Structure formats: structure tokens, C-alpha cells
Amino acid sequence: MDLDLRKLRYFVAVAEHRHFGRAAQALFIAQPVLSRQIRAFEQELGCPLFSRSTRSVELTAAGKQLYDEASRITTVVEVALRRVHEAQRGEQRLVVGFSPGLHVSDAIRAFSVRHPTVEIDVFPLRWWERDAPLRDGRAHVGYLRRPFDDSGLRTIPVGSEAKVACLPVTHPLAGCRALTSADLDGEPILDGRTRRPSTLEEKFELIAAGQGIALVPVSVAGSYSRPDLVYRPVTDAPPVETCLAVLESGCAGPVPEFLDIATATLRRRSGDTGREEAAGAASPANPPAMD
């Protein structure tokens, strides 16, 4: 079947407002028209998307799944249309996604010196998102941490970084100079499998509130310093590899040249950062624990 993008947009509006009247107002259409379009959409799909009562509109299991998929579908369409218009205007644009705590600005500066006519956009990734923006077209290149699904991707290692435990200052382990994985056995870990905060800020707020702890890359710890949290090295935690990634089918236009420049720049920066971290492991925001 062909997916009607207009009906999909109508469905998203009802799913977000949980009310046909308010959704119709947001869409600037009459409520009876919206109701007919949604029923037609359900008939086309062969399954109900909403359970309706006189007081509420709730998503069915199928509706929840479609809502999860809808943002990716509409994003792919919007990105494709934008690139069509850019090609028609003869523009070159490069979108670089990057994981929290990683810094790609040095690579962008080096690339722009040699390719000043290429427009560069940066795309900060949510902490749990990883490779998805490469696959749905939101980014051409990703500066990512493993693990992620690398099937269909070309990946170039550029460095690695240690992980540290993020704890509330009131935690019994906060006074330790360093920890091992055994020390963390039985601790509730906010790792996205049991509970997935939408942002790092939300994640750290939950940790500060005593809702769990987290293992985070040291660059994330450096970017999110706050007085109610401490970071402690975990001596037996394996390092996290950082790498550049692109779709195997996406190495066209300015992408290959950016990869060459970014690989050299980020590998050099990764080495410099590693030496700085080794020299300044005890920062003012996280002083050594007292014996």
C-alpha cells in the first residue's frame, strides 16, 4: 500500500493532542473532516490506531508503534525534499552529527579553510540516539562512540576515552578515590535499557535525586559538571572507542574530503585530550576524595 503522508500528519496531531477537536484546530481543518481522514487511514492500514470514548482518545498498541515510526518517516521526507531543493540551487551542504561531550569544531574549521563554499551544519545527537541520524538522512557524517549498529556504515576509529561513574554527592561511594565494577554491583544503572531519559540533563537530574547512577565517558563528565554530582574513575571499565561514521552509500560530494581532514584532526585532538586528562584527573569540580 502507499502511505498517505497527509493522513500520517493528521494521525500525529491526534496522537499528540489526544483530542480530535484540538488536533483539528491545530491543523486548521474541521473536526468531522479529521475524523473521516483518520478512519480512512485506519481502514487503509487494516488496524485501529485509537481507542475512542466520550471522554478520551488513546493510542492502541498499533497506534503507539506508528507514532514511534512517524517522526522518522516525516524526517526522512523533509530531509529528502530539502536536499532536492539544495541540488536545484547548486548548494553544497554537509551535516555533521556528534555525540554528547565530543567536539568536532576543530575538524570543521580545518575543512572550511579548504572548502569555504560548503555550508556546514552541526547536529547534536541525543545520548541514546547513536547511528539513527545517519540512516534517516539527518546527518551525512557522525562523530560517535561505540557501541552502535555499524552494519551498512563505513567507520574510521579516531580515539578512545575512559568511562567514569557518575554519583550523587550523598552516595556512600562518592568518597572513594576510584572504583571497580564490583563496587557498582547491585547499583541501579541508568543505561537506557530500563529507563531512558530524553536528555543528559534529565539523566543527571535523576542521578542527583538518588534515582540511580551512570557510567559516562570522561568527555561527558567534563561537559556536565555540577556541585551535586561527583565522577569517579572505574579502573577496570574498558575504554570507549570514538569514530567517524558514514553510510557506505553516502561517501559522495564533500563527505570524502571531510573524512580525510576530520580523521587527521580528531586523532591529533584525541591524543592531546588524553594527555590533558591524564595530567588533570582531579579537577576543581571533582577534587580527590579525602582519605
C-alpha positions in Angstrom: 0.0 0.0 0.0 1.0 3.6 -0.5 1.5 5.6 2.7 -0.5 8.9 2.6 1.7 11.5 4.3 -1.1 13.9 4.8 -3.1 11.3 6.8 0.1 10.5 8.7 0.4 14.1 9.7 -3.2 14.1 10.8 -2.6 11.0 12.8 0.4 12.6 14.6 -1.7 15.6 15.5 -4.4 13.5 17.1 -1.8 11.3 18.9 -0.1 14.4 20.4 -3.3 16.2 21.4 -5.3 13.1 22.5 -8.3 15.0 21.3 -9.9 15.3 17.8 -11.2 18.8 18.4 -7.9 20.3 19.5 -6.0 18.4 16.8 -8.4 19.8 14.1 -7.8 23.3 15.4 -4.0 22.9 15.2 -4.4 21.6 11.6 -6.9 24.3 10.6 -9.4 21.8 9.4 -12.9 20.9 10.5 -13.2 18.1 13.1 -15.6 15.9 11.0 -13.0 16.0 8.2 -10.2 15.0 10.5 -12.3 12.1 11.9 -13.1 10.8 8.4 -9.5 11.0 7.4 -8.3 9.1 10.5 -11.0 6.4 9.9 -9.9 6.1 6.3 -6.3 5.8 7.4 -7.2 3.0 9.8 -9.1 1.2 7.1 -6.1 1.5 4.7 -3.7 0.1 7.4 -6.2 -2.6 8.4 -5.9 -1.9 12.2 -7.3 0.6 14.7 -4.9 3.4 15.8 -7.0 4.9 18.5 -9.4 3.6 21.2 -12.1 6.2 21.5 -14.5 7.0 24.3 -16.7 10.0 25.1 -14.0 11.4 27.4 -10.7 10.4 25.9 -8.7 9.3 22.8 -5.9 6.8 23.5 -3.4 5.1 21.2 -3.8 1.4 20.6 -0.6 -0.8 20.5 -0.5 -0.3 16.7 -1.0 3.4 17.2 1.9 3.6 19.6 4.1 1.8 17.2 3.1 4.0 14.3 3.6 7.1 16.4 7.2 6.0 17.2 7.8 5.4 13.5 6.1 8.6 12.3 8.8 11.1 13.3 11.4 9.1 11.4 9.2 8.8 8.3 8.4 12.6 8.2 12.1 13.4 8.9 13.3 11.3 6.0 10.8 13.0 3.7 11.7 16.5 4.9 15.4 15.9 4.5 15.0 14.4 1.1 12.9 17.4 -0.1 15.5 19.8 1.4 18.3 18.1 -0.5 16.3 18.2 -3.7 15.9 22.0 -3.4 19.6 22.4 -2.4 20.6 20.5 -5.5 18.4 22.6 -7.7 20.1 25.7 -6.3 23.5 24.3 -6.7 24.3 24.4 -3.0 26.6 22.0 -1.1 25.8 21.3 2.5 27.4 19.0 5.0 25.6 18.0 8.2 27.9 16.6 11.0 26.3 14.8 13.9 28.2 14.4 17.1 27.6 12.5 20.4 27.4 14.4 23.7 30.7 15.5 25.0 32.6 15.1 21.7 33.9 18.2 19.9 34.0 18.4 16.2 34.7 22.1 15.8 38.4 21.7 15.1 37.7 19.4 12.2 35.0 21.7 10.8 37.4 24.7 10.9 40.1 22.8 9.1 37.7 21.7 6.5 36.2 25.1 6.0 39.6 26.6 5.3 40.0 24.4 2.3 36.3 24.3 1.3 34.8 27.7 2.2 31.8 27.4 -0.2 30.4 24.2 1.6 27.8 25.1 4.2 28.3 23.2 7.4 25.5 22.3 9.9 26.1 20.5 13.2 23.6 18.1 14.7 23.9 17.3 18.4 22.8 13.8 19.0 20.7 12.7 22.0 22.8 10.5 24.2 20.9 7.3 23.2 20.5 8.1 19.5 23.8 6.9 18.1 23.7 5.9 14.3 20.0 6.7 13.7 20.5 10.2 12.1 22.9 8.7 9.6 20.4 6.2 8.5 17.4 8.6 8.3 19.4 11.3 6.5 19.5 13.9 9.2 23.3 13.8 9.2 25.9 13.0 6.5 28.7 12.2 8.9 28.7 11.1 12.5 31.3 11.6 15.2 30.2 8.7 17.5 31.1 6.5 20.4 30.7 2.8 20.3 28.6 0.7 20.7 26.3 1.2 17.8 25.0 -0.8 14.8 27.7 -0.4 12.2 26.0 -2.6 9.5 26.0 -0.6 6.3 28.3 2.0 7.7 31.9 2.9 7.0 33.6 3.6 10.3 37.0 5.2 11.0 38.5 4.9 14.5 39.9 8.2 15.8 40.5 7.6 19.5 39.2 6.3 22.8 38.2 7.6 26.2 37.8 6.2 29.7 34.5 5.8 31.5 33.8 7.2 34.9 31.0 6.6 37.4 28.6 9.5 38.0 27.2 9.5 41.5 25.2 11.9 43.7 27.5 13.6 46.3 25.5 11.8 49.0 26.2 8.3 47.7 28.3 6.1 50.0 30.8 5.5 47.2 31.3 9.2 46.5 34.1 9.4 49.0 36.2 6.8 47.2 39.1 7.9 45.0 38.5 5.2 42.4 36.0 2.3 41.9 35.8 -1.1 40.3 33.0 -2.7 38.5 32.5 -5.0 41.5 31.9 -1.9 43.7 28.9 -1.0 41.5 27.2 -4.4 41.6 23.6 -4.0 42.7 23.5 -0.3 42.0 20.6 0.9 39.8 22.2 1.9 36.5 20.5 4.5 34.2 21.7 3.0 30.9 18.7 3.4 28.7 17.5 -0.2 28.9 15.2 0.1 31.9 14.7 3.8 31.8 15.6 6.2 29.0 15.7 9.9 29.9 15.3 12.0 26.8 18.3 14.3 27.5 21.5 14.2 29.5 20.3 17.0 31.7 17.3 14.8 32.7 19.6 11.9 33.3 21.9 13.8 35.6 18.9 15.3 37.4 17.7 11.8 38.2 21.2 10.8 39.4 21.4 13.9 41.6 18.0 13.0 43.0 19.2 9.5 44.0 17.3 7.6 41.3 20.4 5.7 40.1 24.0 6.1 38.9 25.6 6.0 35.4 28.8 5.2 33.7 29.7 8.0 31.3 32.6 8.9 29.1 35.1 11.2 30.6 34.4 13.9 28.0 30.7 13.9 29.1 31.8 14.3 32.7 33.9 17.3 31.7 31.0 18.9 29.9 28.4 18.4 32.7 30.0 19.5 36.0 27.6 20.3 38.8 28.1 20.5 42.6 25.6 17.8 43.5 27.4 15.1 41.4 30.8 13.5 41.5 32.7 11.5 38.9 35.0 8.6 40.0 37.2 6.5 37.7 36.3 2.9 37.3 39.6 1.2 37.0 38.5 -2.0 35.2 36.0 -0.4 32.8 37.0 -0.8 29.2 37.7 2.4 27.2 35.1 3.6 24.7 36.1 3.9 21.1 35.3 7.1 19.2 35.0 7.0 15.5 33.7 8.8 12.4 30.9 7.1 10.6 29.1 7.5 7.3 26.7 5.3 5.3 28.6 3.1 2.8 26.4 4.6 0.1 26.9 8.1 1.4 30.5 8.8 0.5 29.8 11.4 -2.1 30.1 15.2 -2.6 32.2 16.8 0.2 32.0 13.8 2.5 35.3 12.0 1.5 37.3 15.2 1.8 35.8 15.9 5.2 36.5 12.4 6.4 40.2 12.8 5.5 40.6 16.1 7.2 38.5 15.2 10.2 40.3 11.9 10.7 43.7 13.6 11.0 42.4 16.5 13.1 40.4 14.4 15.5 43.1 11.8 16.0 45.5 14.5 16.9 43.0 16.2 19.2 42.1 12.8 20.8 45.8 12.4 21.7 46.1 15.9 23.1 42.9 15.4 25.2 44.1 12.1 26.6 47.3 13.7 27.8 45.4 16.6 29.4 43.0 14.2 31.1 45.9 12.2 32.5 47.6 15.4 33.8 44.5 16.9 35.3 42.4 13.9 36.5 41.4 15.8 39.7 39.7 19.0 38.5 38.4 21.7 40.9 34.8 20.5 40.2 35.8 17.0 41.3 38.6 17.2 43.9 40.2 14.0 45.1 38.2 12.2 47.8 39.6 12.6 51.3 41.3 9.6 53.0 
